[in-house]
């Protein structure tokens, strides 16, 4: 049981209209009443307006007071929220007063950690809170919200129940051989196959989820003056890169973040690649080649008005192993397009934005991302590692099932090992190291 009481600002410590200070623990109400002028009798979940006071009884601010009685609170403990004006000195002073009266400053993620330790949420939901706060796009926030609502927990717990049922049957057979019939090997086999198949589906969700949450690097590559910077500006929606009619204007790469149909993109505009004697341009070309190696997707751009030149062909040969998306730019001034009208080339005009929608769809298709369903869930790297280990154990059991059928003690131990990996995901089994890694990146007041 956690006995001490913690305090922190639940809203960012910046000038704002309103700030919230949260106190959680056994002394939350006692401390709250010492720094807020409240009636003698406080009702839970009722909002009180009044004065915020220091230890001398002097007014710091005026605001709102709300009490959440355990266990009907986020942390499962008594919680007090004090809403003040968003003055940084006021918020700091309120926290100092709470500490003076017996609270301590919360550690990063400690409120959420207490919610987990008090059984209000499981470990996947705790992680989802951090992911929801840091989500960069609407798609990413939906992913986090699905997990926060317990949809991943439901899938993991279903798999746990399957394994627990098998372990129980085997254990009964071991302990009561005269009273319990031997379990049919086909029942074990069918249950193992179902669990492995469900684990595979979860594992397959990792890459798509990673892309939606973290984004991809997309490099725009081509010879000089084919409109790379114009296309870069068109994709991000404003003029970030310098556009000029003169070749070699872009000497270094330019990096900018954008969102394409809900997917975060790190967009890289690179120097035009060609043979050059200019020292600075040669450095830019070398950096462009380095960025090509880092990129998840390459847009290979050529000038439609000049056709696919020998220089374009030479450059394309150098990068074709990266399977680039071929983009014909300057559609607005191109004359003869017959040879370029095929599915392998995306025709666009950076100037008029014609074809940009089709280019965005080609990028998503390259990532194998279709419109996700509302209830779809995606695992993170911690879940991936645990599921991969659980799957490896179960596949080994399935492979040696005929032998293990006559070695039920070993079979049960293997199933228990796989079960432990699943239980690590939801936090049935956990360690301080795992909790430390998960809550380290949280903000203080959450």
Secondary structure as UniProt FT lines:
FT   STRAND          6..9
FT   STRAND          16..24
FT   TURN            26..27
FT   HELIX           28..34
FT   TURN            44..45
FT   STRAND          47..53
FT   TURN            55..56
FT   STRAND          59..68
FT   TURN            70..71
FT   STRAND          79..86
FT   HELIX           88..100
FT   TURN            101..102
FT   STRAND          104..105
FT   TURN            108..109
FT   HELIX           110..117
FT   TURN            118..119
FT   HELIX           123..134
FT   HELIX           138..148
FT   TURN            149..150
FT   HELIX           151..175
FT   TURN            177..179
FT   HELIX           185..214
FT   STRAND          216..221
FT   TURN            224..225
FT   HELIX           228..236
FT   TURN            247..248
FT   STRAND          254..260
FT   TURN            261..262
FT   STRAND          263..269
FT   HELIX           279..294
FT   STRAND          297..303
FT   TURN            304..306
FT   HELIX           310..319
FT   HELIX           320..322
FT   STRAND          325..329
FT   TURN            331..333
FT   HELIX           338..340
FT   TURN            343..344
FT   STRAND          345..347
FT   TURN            350..352
FT   TURN            354..355
FT   HELIX           356..366
FT   TURN            367..368
FT   TURN            374..375
FT   HELIX           381..399
FT   HELIX           401..404
FT   TURN            405..406
FT   HELIX           408..426
FT   HELIX           432..439
FT   TURN            440..441
FT   TURN            444..445
//
